Amino acid sequence: MELRHLRYFVAVAEQLHFRGAAERLRIAQPALSHQIRALEDDLGVRLFDRSGRRVRLTMAGSAFLEGARSTLGQAERARRAAVRAHRGEVGRLSLGFVGSAAHEVLPRLVRAFREDRPDVELELRALYTPEQVRELEGGRIDVGLLRNPPTYDSLEVLPVARESLLAVLPADHHLASEERIPLAALADEDFVFPPRRLSPAIHDRVIGLCQQAGFSPRVVQESAEAEADSVTAQSLAGMVAAGLGVSLTVNIPENLNNPGVVCRPVYGPEASWDLVVAWRRNESSPVVRAFVGVTKRIVDSSG
């Protein structure tokens, strides 16, 4: 017994007319009659009473009709589920993100993706860039929203925003009233930095920018280690407010609730970098491909 036999049977049962059912199914009437007889032989019962001018369901046929309709309905639901999964309309997506992305870029991407794929379950994980790279390569997250890492043969990246370097200063600092600060103006300051191990690429980039501006920053204190950029930002801001030093970062949210500090953009050579969406090269997941597609549309529309 095949699904087509059930479709043929239901068509005849609903039409109670072989010619009408054959026209509905767009097959020849003799072929339909042959398939119904084959189904009856397979079941070992008569499904239709063909005596007289009218075709009628037998008791066995009436009992079979309910199950046939149910089976065809289940098959159609399974077909639709398979098609939706193939299109990336259902499933699960684990997305890593750096803390600074949570204030603008992440909400924009997540909102657009949920509108496009409302039935995909999203898991969001706040992770530093190196952690995201490890989780991506290990298959523990599907997509990362991170600062542009060094070249990784296993990953593809799509730039989605530019992040500028910020100077974090005590509110009473002599440069606090400036709209933008030249990096060289901080040469004689003490610095508070997050631990290098949390984001080596960004740490080394900041040190390199300072050296390009003619000085090596004098680091007197490291901010407390935490599991998310935003938590480290609060710790760093607290140390700056306490007068331990100034800092350079991209992690301070604009709405940071600390009246003791101010954040000012830094201008200098290459004092900004890309925030990117990253995924595994040759990724086969339809859900990941769908997320990348939504991200590309947002980037194209904003560019």
N, C-alpha and C positions, 0 to 999 in steps of 0.2 A: 504494500500500500504506500502510495506517495501523496504528497500534498496536492498535486494536480488532480488526483482521483477525488480527493475531498472537495476541491473547488468545483469539479464537474458535477459531483453528486449534489452539492448545495444549490448549484444553478438549476438543475432539473427539479429539485425539491421545491424551490421557490417559484419556478415557472409552471411546474406540472405539465410541461410540454417540451418534448425533445427538440422540435424544430426551433422553438423560441429560445430554449437554453443554448442551442448550438449557435444561433445568431448572436446571442449575448456574449458567448465565449469566443466567437469568431473562429469556429472550427466547423468541419463538415458534420452533418447529422449522423451519417453511418459511423464515423470515427468516435463520436460521443457515445452512441449506443454501444459500441464495442468496449469502450473504456468502462462504462457502467456495468456491463456484464462481467468484465474482468474483475471489478471491485466486488461484485456479488459472489463470484466464484471464490475470491480470496477470503471473504468473510464466511462463506458457507450459508448465507441467508439471502432471501429476496428482499430488496429494498423498495421496489416499486411493483405495483399491481398494474400490468399493462393490458388486462382484459377489458374489452369494451372500447368505447371511443376516448375515454379520459384516462390519464395517468394518475394514479393515486399512490401515496406512501403506504407501505405496509406498516404494521406495528413495529417491526424491526427497523424499518426506515425512519419512522418518527423518533424512535429511541436513538438511532445513530445520528440524526440531524443535529441534536443538541451538542453532542460531543464533537461532531465535525466542525460546527461553527466555533466552538471554544478552542479547538486545536488550531484552526485557521487564524483566529484572533491572537492566540499566543505566538504563532509563527510571525504574524505581521508586527507585533510588538517587539519581538526579538530582532526582526529585520530593521525596524526603525532605530532600536538601541545600537545595533552594529553600525548603521550609517552615521548616527550622531557621534559615536565614539571615534569613527574614522575621520570625521570632520573636526574633532576636538571640541565638541559641544558638551561633553560630559567627561568626568574624570576628576583628577586631583592635581594641583600644581603647588609645589613648595618653592617659595620665593624668598631668597635672602636679600637683605638691604643694609647699607650703612646708615648710621643715625641721621646724618645731615640730609639724606634723601627723604626722610619721613616728613619733612615740613612742606614739601611742594611736589617733587617729582613722583614719589611713591603714591600719594593719594591720586594724582592725575592718571597714572598708569593703571592702578587698581580699579578706579572708578570706570574707566573706559573698558577694561577687560570684563568687569562684571556686567556691564551693559551689553557687551558683545557675546559673552558666554556665562549667562546667569546660573547655569546648573553645574559649573565647575567649582569644586571645593578648593578654597585657597588656604594655604598655610604660610604665614609670614614669620620670618625669623631675622632678628636683628643680629648681624654678624659683621666683624671687621673684614676688610678686603682679603687678607691672607686666609682667614677662616672660610670665606665664601669660595675661594679658589680650591681649597682642599675639599670642601663639601661638594662642590660641583664635580671635581675629578673623581671623588668617591661615590658619586651617584646618590648623595643624601639630600641634596636640593636640586631642583630642576633648572632654575634661573637665578642669576645674581644681579643685583643692582649695586654696583661697586665703583670705586675709583679705578680708572684705567690701569690695569696691572701690566707688568712686563709681558712680553710676548709669550703666550702659552700655545703650543701646537695643538693642544686638546680642546681649546676654547675658541669660540667666535664672539666678537663684541660689536655692539652698536652704540655709538655715542648718543646720549639723550639730553645732556645739559653740560654747561660749564660751571665749575665751582671756582670762586675767587678766594685767594688767601686773605685772611682777616687778622688784624692785630687786635689782641685782647688786652685792654689797658685798665688800670685803676681809674675810677671815675674822676679823681682829682689829678690825673697825670697831665703834664704840660702839653701833651699832644692830643688830649681827649677832645678838644674843640675842633680839631682838623677834620675835614670831610674825608680826605684820603691821606695816607701816610707813606712817604718814601721809605723803602726798606732800610736804606742806609741810616735813617734817623734813629734806628733802634740799636745801633752798633754798640753803645755803651751800657745797654740795659742788662739786668739779670733776667733769665728766662725760666719759665715753667713749661715743661713739655710732657705729653703722655709718654709712657714707656715705648721705646722703639719697637719692641716685639709685637705690639698691637697692630702696627701698620708700618712696616719697614720702608715700603716704597714712598709713602707720603713723608715720613720722618726724614729720609735721605734727600727727598726732593726739597723740603724746606731748608735743610742744612745747606744744600747746594745753592739754593737761591740766595741765602745769606752770604755765602762765600763769593758769589758773583757780585753781590753788593759791596764787597770789600771787608767782610768781617766773619768770624766764626762765633756763633751765639754761645754765651756763657750760661750753661744750664746749671741752675742751682737746686732745682727741685723737680721731681717727676710727680704728675698727678696720679691719684689712686687708680689702680687697674679695675676695670669693670667689664660687664658682659655686653654693653651697648655703648655706642658713641655718645648718646645723649646723657648717659650717667657720667661718663668721663668728662663731658663738657661741664656739667654742674660742679664736679670736683675741681677741675681746672679753673673755672671762673671763681670759685671760692678762694683758691690760693692767690689768684691775681688780686681779688678784692682785699685780701689780708695783707697785701703789700710785699709778697714774696718775690714778685717779678712780673714781667709781661709775658705774653705768649703769642704764638702764630699758629693758626689752625683754620680748618674749614668746618669744624664740628659744632660751632656755637649757633644755636637756633636764634632767629631774630627776636623771638618773644621770651628769651631767657629771663627768668624772674630773679635778677640779682642787680639791685640798684648800685652796687659797688663797682661795677665794671661797665665799660663801653667797648663796642666792637667797631673797628674802622677798616674799610678796605685798604689793602696795601697795593701800591703800584710799584712795579719793578719788572725786570726781565722775566717773562714767562711765569708771572705770579698767579696762574690759574691752570686748571687741568680738567679733563673730561670725566664726567660721571657716565658710566656705560651700563648697558644691559648685556650680560654674558650668559652663554649657554654652551653646552658641549657640541663640539664639531660633529657633523653628521648625525645630529639628534633626530630620532625617528618618531618621537612622541607627537601625536597630533595636537595635544594640548599645548605643548611647548611651542610648536610651530604657530599655533593660533595666537599665543601671547606675543611672540616676536612679530607676527603680522600686525597686531593691534599697535604695538610699540612703533613700528615703522610708519604706520598711518599717522600717528600723533607727531612723530618727528617731521614727516613730510609736510603736514599741515601747518606746523609751527615754523618751518624753515622758510 
